[in-house]
Amino acid sequence: MRIVESCLMQLHRIAPTERGMYRVVRIGRRFMATDQGPREFHVPWGYHMTLDLNTYPDCTMAFGLYELSTARLIKRRLRPGDHFVDGGANIGYFTLLAARRGAYVHAFEPMPANRERLIEHLKRNQLADRVTVYPLALTDRPGPLRIHEPGQDEQGNHGAASLFGDGQAVDIEGGRLDDALEAGDAAKVRLIKLDIEGAEPLAIAGMTQLLGRDNPPALVGELNATTASAANMPVEAWVSRALNCQPAYRVYDVGWRLKKINSHIDNLGTIGQTNLLLQAR
């Protein structure tokens, strides 16, 4: 078991992207004791998390393989003193990474169970003083909302709660990023990450002041036809709205290296599921 775990812990150094890594971890789990339930892992990015190898995305987070290309991007882009917005912070994987880099993090997580784990991870790693946790879903207007826990096909994935799902409803609060951040903090935001299961276009509509400023922050978000369809929006909707706010943005596919996307915005659906980076030229 220790040999398998040790090998998996090294993969984040050499794997070109996260593609295929979940399959590799599932194979590795056959040789590990997974009946212990949640236990503490020293994630290769330099922090501790309590994770369950039987669930996704925990099993890839444990070995630093969850959204590997985005993790590398965050590590590369953030400097001490920068401010980072983690929209859909979940249990803190990217929040912890950014805080360990010396950034100040604004972590938005509306799901109570995820937020509790996030706060515990911050305390465990002595990073609570570098992070403000907001019990909000980023959207286009403030007020009460209902978010839906993962459905049967997403069972176990605590990151799949959605405003547009059909699972058990949970009452939460929504808010605009432009309203949530103090002016001084907003001016320091260097990078925003959004992973909010189809609600990205709504979140963009709530941060027009931030995106429209001179020297806007870079923006990372998921291109996902499934979640966009559930929200009854085109897959490129959030990108289109961001470009309307900030014409200086250029669009890149986040992978082993950044690949500039030169095709028309309406053709983004042909790329497949990936993360995109929008940054000003």
N, C-alpha and C positions, 0 to 999 in steps of 0.2 A: 504493500500500500504506500509506504513512504517513498519508494523509488518512483512509482507512478506519479504521485503528487509532486515530487521534486522535478520530474521531467516536465510536467504540465506548467509548473511555476516558471520555467525557463522559456516557454513558447512565446511569451509576449515580446521577447527580445528579437526573435528571428522570424516570426510569422509576418508575411507581407501585409495582410489585413485580417479582419475578424472572420472573413468568409470561410466556412467549413470548420470553424473552431468549436462550435456547439456540438457538431458531430464527433469531433475528436474527444471532447470532454465526456460525452455520453459513452464512448467506447472505454475511456479510462475509468469511468465509474464502475464498470464491471469488475475491476480489480481492487476497488476500494470499499471499505466498510461504510455504507451509506445509511445504516439503520440507527445511527446515533442521534439523528435529528440535527438541529442547528448547533454549530460549534464555531469557535473563533478561528479566523484565518488571518494571517499576515499577508495582505494583498501585496503583490509585487510593486505597486506604485508607492508603498511606504506607509501604509496605515492598516489598522485592524478593523475587521468587520465580523459580525456574527451572521453566518450564512448556512444555508441548508443545501447540500449537494443534490438533493432529490428534486429541487425546483429550479426553474428558469425565471429570472436570469442569475440567481445566486451562484449556480454551478460555474458560470463563466466569469462572474465577478471574482470568485475566490482565487482564480489564477491570472487575473489581470487581462482576460481575453474578451471581456464584454465591450463591444463597440471600440475595438482596439484603435482604429484609425482616428476616431474622435478623441479618445483619451490622449493619443500622441499629439493631436492638434492642440488640445487644451494645455498640455504640458509645455508645448513649444511656444504658444502665444502669450501666456500669462506671465507677468513679471510681478515681483513684490510691490504691493501698493495698488495694483490694478483692482478694479471691481469687476466681478463676474456674476452674471444673472443665470441661475440654474432653474429654468422653467420646467417643472415636472421633475423635481429633485429626487423623488422616490425615496430610497433608503440611504442616499448620500454618496454613491459611488463617485460621481463627478464633483460634487461639493467638496468631499474630502480631498480629492486630487488637487483641486484649485486652491483650497486653503493650505494644503501642504506646500504649494508653490509660493506661498506668501501673499496670495490675493485675498481680498475681502469678498465674501460670497453673500449674495441675496438669494436664498433658497426658497422656492415656492413649491409647496406640496400640500394639496388639499385633502388627501386621504389620511384619516386619523392614524390608522395602523402603520402606514409607511412613515408618517411624520414622527411617530413615537420611536421607531427604529432609527430614523435619521438623527434625532436628538441624542439617543443613547450612543450612537457611533461618534458623534461630535464630542460627547463627554469622555468616552473611552480613549479618544485620541487627543484629548486636551486641545481641541480646536474650536470650542464653543464661542470663544471671544473673537473669532475671525468670521463668524457666520451669523446672519440674521435669518431666522426661519419664519416664513409667512404662511399662515394657514389659508392660503388663497389659491384658487385656480385662475391663471392668467386669461383674461377675456376682454371683451370690448366695453363692458359696463359693470359697475359695481352692483352687488345685490346677491340674494340667495339663488342657488342653483341646485340641481340634482345631478350627481355623478353616479355612474353605474359600475358596480364591481365587475371583474372579468366574468365573461360567460363561460359556458361549459367547455368550449373549445380552447379557452385561454386559462383554464383552471390551473392555479399555482403560479401564474405570472402576475405578481403584485404590481407590475408596471403597466398593466393593460386596462386600468380603469378609464372610462371615457364618458364624456358628456353625451355621447351618442350611442351608448351601448344598450343592451337589453337585459343586463343582469340586475341584481338587487340594487335598488336606489339608495344613495346616501346623501343626506342634505349637507351642503357645503356653502361656502361663500366664494363669489367671484370678484375680481378686481382688475383694474387697469394698471399696467406697469407704470405709466406716466404719473398716476396718482400715488402709487405705493412708495416710490423712491423720493427721498429728499433731493432738492435741486443739486446740492453739493455732491451727493453720491451719484446721481445720474450723470453728472459731468465726468466722472471717473470711470464709468463702465466701458470696458475695453472689449468684452465678449459676452454674447448672450447665447445660451443653448436652449432650444425648445424641443421637448419630446412629450407632447400632450395629446396624443392619440386622436388626431383629426381636428383639434381645436386651434391649431396654429394660425389660421387666418383670423380668428377672433382675437387672439393674443396680439397679432400684428396691428390690428385696428386699435388696440389699447396702448400702443407705444409709439404713435406717430411723431410725437414731439422728440422722443429720444432718437428715433431713426432719422428724423429729418434734420438734425443739427449738423453743423459743420464738423468734420472729423467724426463720423458716426461709428458706433461700435460694430465689430464684425458679428455676424449672426449665423449660427449653426442650427439647422432643422432637418427633420426627417422628410424624405419624399416617399410617401407610402400610399399606394392606390387603394388599399383595403380600408384604411382609416379615413381617407378622404371620401370614399364612397359612402361609408357609414354616416359621415357628416353632410352628405349630399352636396359636396363641393368638388370642383375640378382638382386634380392632384397638384396642379401648379398654383393653386389659389393663393397660398401664403407667400410664395415667391413673387407672384405678380403684385400683391399688395405691398410687399416690402420695396419693390422696385418703384412703385408709384410714390412711396414716401421718400425714397432716396435713389434718384436716377444714377448716382455715381457708383452704386453697387455693381459688382461683377459677380457672376455665379460660377462656382467651382464644385466639382464632385470630390468628396472627401474619400480618399483611398490611400494606397501605399504612397502616392504623391498627389498633390492637388492637380486636378485636370480641369482647365477652363472649358466651360460649356459655351460653345459658339452658336448652337442651334437656337431657333426661335423658342420663346418661353412655352408656347403651346405644345412643343414636342417633348417636354420633359417626361411625359408619361411613358415614353419609349425606353427610358433609361433603366427602369426597374427600381426596386426598393434600395435606397441608399441615403446617406446624409449629404446635405449640400452646405457649402460655406458661401455666404454673401459678404463681400468686403469691398470697401471703396477703393477705387484705383488710386 
